[in-house]
Amino acid sequence: MAIPVVSLDFPGDPPTFSCPVCGHKIYDEESDGSICKHIVLIGESFSGIYKWNDPTLEQVFQKRADKLYETEEE
């Protein structure tokens, strides 16, 4: 399953984004800064800083990535 990526690389106020599952507002002036459970990670493309919303999901991703990219020792 592909994960959609949204990049906001322009100088100005970003548009209002909301979770496609529950409608929780993300990147909104009225938002309290919380992230709903449906968002896997959130980040800033300018700074390159990304934060996982759930440490368990980060561990699952890391394990799968390690298994996918492990090299066979000769």
N, C-alpha and C positions, 0 to 999 in steps of 0.2 A: 504494500500500500504506500503510495507516494504521500509525502508530507508537504502541504502547500507552504510556500515561503513568500512573505510580503516584505519588500524592501522599500524604505522611505528615504531615498537619497536626494532630497531637495531641501533647500533652505526655506523653511516656513512651517506653519502649524500643520501637523499631520491630520488627515481626515479621521473621523470617528470610526473606530473598528469595534466590532462586538463579536462575541463567541457565536459561531454558527449553530451550536447545539442549544445553548441556554439563553443567549442574547445578552450576557453580561458585558457591559461596556469596558473596552480596553483603550488606552490612549485617549482619554476624554478629560476635559477640564473638570467635569463634575464627578469623575471617578474617584473612588477612595484609594486607588492604588492596588487593590487586591486583584488576584488572578483566579479565575474559576478553575475547577479541576479538569476541565476539558482541554485546556491549553497546555501542551507538553513543555514548551520552553518559550522564553521571551527574551528578546535581545535588541540591541541597538546596532544597526549596520555600520554607522559612522565610527563608533568606538570599537566594534567587534566584540563587545562583551555580551555574552549570553548566559542566562540563568535558567536552570532546570526548575520546573514548578514542583516536581516530585522526585526526591532522591532515589526512590525505587525505580522509577522509569529511567533515570540516568544509569543506574547499575545494569538494568536489563539491556539498554542500548550498548553500553560498554562491553558487556559479555558477548553480545551478538557480533559487534564490530571486531572484537579480538578473535573470535572464532572464524569469522569470515576472512580476515586478513592475516591469520597466523601463517607463518612460513614453515615448511617442513625442514627439519634440520638434517643435514646430510652426514 
